[in-house]
Amino acid sequence: MSSRTELRTGDALAWTRAEMMTIAAARALPNRATCLVGIGLPSTAANLARRVHAPELVLVYESGTIGAKPDYLPLSIGDGILAETADTVVGLVEMFNYWLQPGRIDVGFLGAAQVDRFANINTTVIGPSYDSPAVRLPGAGGAPEIAGSCGEVLIVVSQSRARFVERLDFVTSLGYGAGGDERRRLGLRGGGPRAVITDLGVLEPDPASCELVLQQVHPGVEVADVVAATGWPLQVAERVEVSPTPTGAELAALRSLRTAEES
């Protein structure tokens, strides 16, 4: 498996696995949805979706900007470009109390440092001790509320055994807990993760158990590659689809976003 795969269209374009992941994540966002976006890969994918197939996608950042249309990828939720291009800006308390927690956001878009088989997320610490971890991560921010209250959640993260683990070192944001109907029993408003999109493929929760199942691999990736990059016995769909290859338009839009960020 190569980190770079050539398009088989005769146009000599090529893409990286990271670009394939971002494009697959962008494709998962529908037009006209309201999307609460995390910084990093989620922000890149959401802004790409707006440029390619979802021009009316409403980007919301937890700092209070609603309808942001940045010309470059914001460095943080406090980047001035978000407020400058937003339809409106509200206070942080209003963002959470009025927009997020009552369920007014369609899609929450999150990254992760660790993910388990039930799409629970760790972004807090790596290592067995919270007080003296091997790595202390940025932490929760608004992710627990996003995971709990949005209509659905998309998770985008590179896949490896170090990230896709049998047991999280810390549960920052709840996916499906221990599986089954735990979200309902806990009274969470949102529907939970719809998909985990990686640089190898797409995993979706089983309707009954809520355990992640491999549904799609990206071009050039084998099912065995995904199984080997997962720290638990991964369930695999009876029929695994292959993701459509990136189009020239998608690649051009993605790279122009990065060029604008660098400039």
Secondary structure, DSSP 4 states (H G I P E B T S, - for coil): --SEEE-TTSS--EEEHHHHHHHHHHHTSPTT-EEEE-TTHHHHHHHHHHHHT-TT-EEEETTTEES---SS--SSTT-HHHHHH-SEE--HHHIIIIIITTT--SEEEE--SEE-TT--EE-SEESS-SSS-SEE----TTHHHHHHHSSEEEEE----TTTB-SS-SS--B-SSTTSTTHHHHHT--S--EEEEE-SSEEEEE-TTT--EEEEEE-TT--HHHHHHT-SS--EEEEEEEEPPPPPHHHHHHHHHHHHHHH-
